[in-house]
Amino acid sequence: MTVDIFGYIYASAVAAGGIAGYAKAGSIPSLAAGLVFGSTLAFGAYQLSQDSSNYALQLGASSVLGGLMGYRFYNSRKIMPAGVVALLSVLNIGRLGLHALGNPHGHN
């Protein structure tokens, strides 16, 4: 069993970003989105750590978050937070895709 370290770091960064958005600008939507996506990603990292074929939740959450933040980055050109979260999301999607290709039947 391998612990999904990148998944947990990514989840923590998303949750911390939501908390920072709330602390800096009082943005309740940022807080809610950060905590919901961060929790979902952390649970996805836990699932992947338990079973290497169980990456669907993390892949789905990363895709949604990457799409939303990529759109925000495209419109605002602001690196923080939209650009960073979009980049982390794309990296996670790529990592999970490579994981799936290297592990097509879910064997550890």
C-alpha positions as CSV (number, residue, x, y, z in Angstrom):
1,M,0.0,0.0,0.0
2,T,1.4,3.4,-1.1
3,V,0.3,6.6,0.5
4,D,-0.8,9.2,-2.0
5,I,1.4,12.0,-0.7
6,F,0.8,14.4,-3.7
7,G,-2.9,13.9,-3.3
8,Y,-2.8,14.9,0.4
9,I,-0.6,17.9,-0.3
10,Y,-2.9,19.0,-3.2
11,A,-6.0,18.6,-0.9
12,S,-4.3,20.6,1.9
13,A,-3.3,23.4,-0.5
14,V,-6.9,23.6,-1.8
15,A,-8.4,23.7,1.7
16,A,-5.7,26.2,2.8
17,G,-6.5,28.4,-0.2
18,G,-10.2,28.5,0.7
19,I,-9.3,29.5,4.3
20,A,-6.9,32.1,3.1
21,G,-9.5,33.5,0.7
22,Y,-11.9,33.9,3.6
23,A,-9.2,35.4,5.9
24,K,-8.1,37.9,3.3
25,A,-11.3,39.0,1.6
26,G,-14.0,37.5,3.9
27,S,-15.1,35.3,1.0
28,I,-17.5,32.7,2.2
29,P,-17.8,31.0,-1.2
30,S,-14.0,30.6,-1.2
31,L,-14.1,29.1,2.2
32,A,-16.9,26.7,1.3
33,A,-15.3,25.7,-2.0
34,G,-11.9,25.2,-0.5
35,L,-13.2,23.1,2.3
36,V,-15.6,21.0,0.1
37,F,-13.0,20.4,-2.6
38,G,-10.1,19.9,-0.1
39,S,-12.1,17.3,1.8
40,T,-13.2,15.6,-1.3
41,L,-9.6,15.5,-2.6
42,A,-8.3,14.2,0.7
43,F,-10.9,11.4,0.8
44,G,-9.9,10.6,-2.8
45,A,-6.2,10.5,-1.7
46,Y,-7.2,8.1,1.1
47,Q,-9.2,5.9,-1.3
48,L,-6.2,5.8,-3.7
49,S,-3.9,5.0,-0.8
50,Q,-6.1,2.0,0.1
51,D,-6.7,0.7,-3.4
52,S,-4.6,1.8,-6.4
53,S,-7.6,1.4,-8.8
54,N,-9.8,3.8,-6.8
55,Y,-8.8,7.1,-8.4
56,A,-12.2,8.2,-9.8
57,L,-13.2,10.6,-7.0
58,Q,-9.9,12.4,-7.1
59,L,-9.9,12.5,-10.9
60,G,-13.4,13.9,-11.0
61,A,-12.8,16.6,-8.3
62,S,-9.5,17.6,-9.9
63,S,-11.2,17.9,-13.3
64,V,-14.0,20.1,-12.0
65,L,-11.6,22.2,-9.9
66,G,-9.1,22.5,-12.8
67,G,-11.9,23.6,-15.2
68,L,-13.3,26.2,-12.9
69,M,-9.9,27.6,-11.8
70,G,-8.6,27.4,-15.4
71,Y,-11.6,29.5,-16.5
72,R,-11.0,32.0,-13.7
73,F,-7.3,32.2,-14.6
74,Y,-8.1,32.7,-18.3
75,N,-10.4,35.6,-17.5
76,S,-8.3,37.3,-14.7
77,R,-4.7,36.3,-15.6
78,K,-4.1,36.2,-11.8
79,I,-1.6,33.6,-10.8
80,M,-2.9,33.4,-7.2
81,P,-5.0,31.6,-6.6
82,A,-6.6,30.6,-9.9
83,G,-3.4,29.9,-11.8
84,V,-1.8,27.9,-9.1
85,V,-4.8,25.7,-8.4
86,A,-5.4,25.2,-12.1
87,L,-1.8,24.1,-12.5
88,L,-1.9,21.7,-9.5
89,S,-5.2,20.3,-10.9
90,V,-3.7,19.6,-14.3
91,L,-0.6,18.0,-12.7
92,N,-2.9,15.8,-10.6
93,I,-5.0,14.8,-13.6
94,G,-1.9,13.9,-15.5
95,R,-0.5,12.0,-12.6
96,L,-3.7,10.0,-12.2
97,G,-3.8,9.3,-15.9
98,L,-0.3,7.9,-15.9
99,H,-1.2,5.9,-12.8
100,A,-4.2,4.5,-14.6
101,L,-2.1,3.6,-17.7
102,G,0.5,1.9,-15.6
103,N,-2.1,0.1,-13.5
104,P,-4.9,-0.8,-15.9
105,H,-6.4,-3.6,-13.8
106,G,-6.0,-2.1,-10.4
107,H,-3.3,-4.5,-9.2
108,N,-1.0,-3.2,-6.5
